[in-house]
Amino acid sequence: MASLGTSILGDTLDWPFFEAHHRDFAERLSAWADATLPGLPHDDVDEACRARVKALGQAGFLRAAVPAEYGGLHATLDVRTLCLAREVLAARDGLADFAFAMQGLGTGSISVAGSPEMKARILPAVARGERIAAFALSEKEAGSDVAALATTATPDGNTHVRIDGEKTWISNGGIADHYVVFARSGEAPGARGLSAYLVEADTPGLSIVERIDVIAPHPLATLRFDDCRIPAANRIGGPGDGFKVAMATLDIFRSTVGAAALGFARRALHETVSHAKSRKLFGGTLGDLQLSQAAIADSATEVDAAALLVYRAAWTKDRGAARVTREAALAKLVATENAQKVIDRAVQIHGGLGVTRGVKVEELYREIRALRIYEGASEVQKVVIARDLLK
């Protein structure tokens, strides 16, 4: 892997969205990533993911994923720091970005609404990279439509709850130490009748029924809950607050998906420019051709447009906005769609190399596709944006 430093970020860190501690964090993480990530395992996806969580934790970067009271960097989760982390890591190693992101998403609900005891038990270990986290929301018939969840949580006396059902497309499924699970607890119809629960991975009744293999390998699985008995104290937030907890969590982390896409796009643009300058043809270089220059200009414009929306959303949330639903949806939509375009152009400009396994732009082409789907597909983001404007 090339040593990229912070140069791949362009002048982003000079923008007024950022403070000195953000610049310091990005510089330290960039230097660490360039030095460390190439030496970590790459072949076995579970081993590779565990190694990245451990390394990020030991280096102190997972502290960005929890509040300061429990070993974190900031009093509350700082979305700009989370976005910078994902952008820096994604530009180098998609699985490192995934490992970092899931430590945050898989414990974000606990940071937002967990009890003090639960936070003290879970969050410090997550920050140290000693506990792998997962967020179990999606089901086969309930992805974008959270209100359609069928997994149930039934009271078992006054002290326990029994969970039954299936979850699928669960990131870190099979390697996580805990799952934040959303289930129908029945306080009201639809979204108002959901609750969130912490389920330890070794709880009897919880099983991994399928590992899911996707085009950019990441740990994914389908989970089954058969009469899975957990303490009632493992509920996150109040009864019937599950939808509110899920949306508050996604409100923080949806912008970071855009940041990951931005990292992929920046790396693709970097590879495009390098290739265009060095590839000889027709008595000059690929970069001498006007069509190549137009492609590079289009990609540079799309990268900057995405960056502005991502960091506008993150800055708005960090300034204390209660919700940034529209801003985060705009950021995710534009950043992921633009990244797909930038990476597609990079593949085209690389020609046959662009579809050769082992070449960076081919890897990026596989990595970007899922980001236009997870945490709300692009079409869902458009609905969110339009409904907010139509209110």
Protein Blocks (a to p, Z undefined) as FASTA:
>chain_A
ZZebjmlnommlmpmkbcfklmmmmmmmmmmmmmmmmmpcfklmmlmmmmmmmmmmmnop
mmmmpcfknopabfbacfklmmmmmmmmmmmomklmmmmmmmmmmmmmmmmmpcfklmmm
mmmmmmnopaccdddfbcfklmklmmlpcbdcddehjkbccdedddehiehihjacbdcd
dddehlagcjllcccddddfklghiacfbdcddfbdcdddddddehiacdfklpgcjehi
lmmmmmmmmmmmmmmmmmmmmmmmmmmmmmmmmmmmmmggehiafklpmklmmmmmmmmm
mmmmmmmmmmmmmmmmmnopablklmmmmmmmmmmmmmmmmmmmmmmmnmmmlmgghiak
lmmmmmmmmmmmggpifklmmmmmmmmmmZZ
